[in-house]
Structures are given as structure tokens and as C-alpha cells.
Amino acid sequence: MILLVDDFVPSLHLHTRMLRDHGYEVQQADCAEAALKVVAKRKPKLVLLDVHLPDENGFAVCRRIREAYPDVPVVMTSATYTDEASRVSAMYAGAAEFLPEPISADALATIVKRYI
């Protein structure tokens, strides 16, 4: 199962559809609190995590996931934070990769295959 975390509903639905079209089971979360609950309950094989969330920034969420579940890879995404400083912050937070949005279906499938 892949956990997709994004508070922007159009991106959440688009990326979910892309992943399901490739045969992956997807669980959605629209905030940090919901994401952390899903991770604790279901321990996904991969977390796709947006940087900008309403209740906690994605960098902090990434750190929390990686501290509790070091074997769960986190790939961070953002349409807003696409600069080099954000990429570096994602790596320091423990992200396996950082993807600026928009993300093509092919790029998303390639990244997912790398970790699952």
C-alpha cells in the first residue's frame, strides 16, 4: 500500500488515479495527523508526502515517519517549494527523494517502482 498525503484535492485525486492505474493500492490522507495515523496502523510500503500541509509541514512529518519507521521510504513532493533549499531540507528530513510538481504519470511510476 502506498500512502499519498496532500491537502490539495485535485493533486490527491490525480496522483491516486495515476497510481491505481498502475495497479497500486493507495490510501489517502489530507493532513499530517491523518497521515501519521495511517502509517502507524498500516505501515505503507511508500509514503508520497506533500511539503505543504494544513496542520504540520511535510519536513517535520517526514522526520517523524523516518524516526518511527526507518524502513518506510518517504518521497516528498511540492508544487510550491521547488527550489534547491527545499530539496536539501527534504533530504535532511530523511526523504528518499524530492519531486517538484507537476509530476507526470511516467515519472511517478518510475519513482514508485524504485521503492516497491
URNORKA-V22474 format. One record per pair of residues at least 12 apart in sequence whose C-alpha atoms are under 8 Angstrom apart, sorted by the first residue. I is the first residue (numbers start at 0). J is the second residue. If there is no record, write none. Layout:
BEGIN
I/J  I/J
END
This chain:
BEGIN
0/23  0/24  0/25  0/26  0/43  0/44  0/45  1/23  1/24  1/25  1/26  1/43  1/44  1/45  1/46  1/47  2/25  2/26  2/27  2/28  2/34  2/37  2/38  2/43  2/45  2/46  2/47  3/15  3/25  3/26  3/27  3/28  3/46  3/47  3/48  4/27  4/28  4/29  4/30  4/31  4/34  4/46  4/47  4/48  4/49  5/27  5/28  5/29  5/30  5/48  5/49  5/51  5/52  6/28  6/29  6/30  6/49  6/51  6/52  6/53  7/29  8/29  11/27  14/104  15/27  17/104  17/107  18/107  18/108  21/108  29/52  30/52  30/53  30/54  30/55  31/52  31/53  31/54  31/55  31/56  31/57  31/60  32/54  35/60  35/64  38/64  42/71  43/71  44/71  44/72  44/114  44/115  45/71  45/72  45/73  45/74  45/111  45/114  45/115  46/71  46/72  46/73  46/74  47/73  47/74  47/75  47/76  48/61  48/73  48/74  48/75  48/76  49/75  49/76  49/77  50/75  50/76  50/77  50/80  51/77  51/79  57/75  58/88  58/89  58/92  59/92  61/73  61/89  61/92  61/93  61/94  62/92  62/93  65/93  72/94  72/95  72/114  73/93  73/94  73/95  73/96  74/94  74/95  74/96  74/97  74/98  75/89  75/94  75/95  75/96  75/97  75/98  76/97  76/98  76/99  76/100  77/98  77/99  77/100  78/99  78/100  78/101  80/99  81/99  81/100
END
